């Protein structure tokens, strides 16, 4: 695992111009992050139709295949990681275990439960950042071992405990703050600590507490890597601490930009809002003679239906910018915004090809940290990406 990480770290370091940028700003400045270095790549991007851009955005494997023609090692790196999990159990569950759980979320919970039970060590479970304890329900029901479900929000604890009691499951909800050091008392040497999509520093805290208490096993699926207290990522493993990559909080968002939820309406809203923002940026630059980018706050999506002109009026009011719109050709700048949107989408395709590798870098750092602490570790996928792109799970045991 360490050798693979070193290869991956070297590759990501060498290819930084192709993933370490903001496509939004690159398109508004009409500058490619890699300059004139890859004319064939640039020509391919500019030749893509809007339909082709959408196709590559929604089919990462197809995009990866094409990009491998420009970056041969991209394919090599992805093939180097065998992260499929074949050690899955059949877990027949009573139908009522899925009560109140949305369909896609249930798919994720059911899938990861099979992996967790297959790698189970210890005599009790600790469900970290438990929410209503959906995952804990299955673990308690299948293994009949006690589950402590740790959650910050008191109302979720109350609701989860009621459901667990109704199902007569050996579950105890504990309300608390993960950043309160007293939370470490929940861990001991017979604990199997688990977390499904615990965000950023929350799963980092779990790893620190679990390793300090010599927990029997640790299993987690990380998410929202950018939700950290510091502005830069702090590597956990010894080998990652030697890396030249110093990732910012913004760069930690890159693996999260692939989504499979939301539907067509959400995609249209995103396109409209981004086009409006890019069009407004061009307007204030050319008409208002404003130097530099002016960030504007989030807007209620319902307001987008009022049109581009109203969006611009709202934006100047929010930023207290004095502008005379009397002779502004709003249609021109709206059209320009849409042109820039598709330029942004084209530029970001290259970045998209490196997203999974960056996520693997982050996950392997945590896996290697657990190895540093004396654990045996396996990284695998627990479900198809159609259920969730955040489908990596780290299992560690002594």
PyMOL commands that set and color helices and strands:
alter all, ss='L'
color gray80, all
select helices_A, chain A and resi 2-14+16-18+23-28+39-47+50-58+60-67+72-80+95-98+103-118+134-143+154-166+181-186+200-212+240-242+251-257+263-286+301-306+308-319+330-372
alter helices_A, ss='H'
color red, helices_A
select strands_A, chain A and resi 124-127+147-151+171-175+191-199+217-223+376-381+392-397
alter strands_A, ss='S'
color yellow, strands_A
deselect
rebuild
show_as cartoon
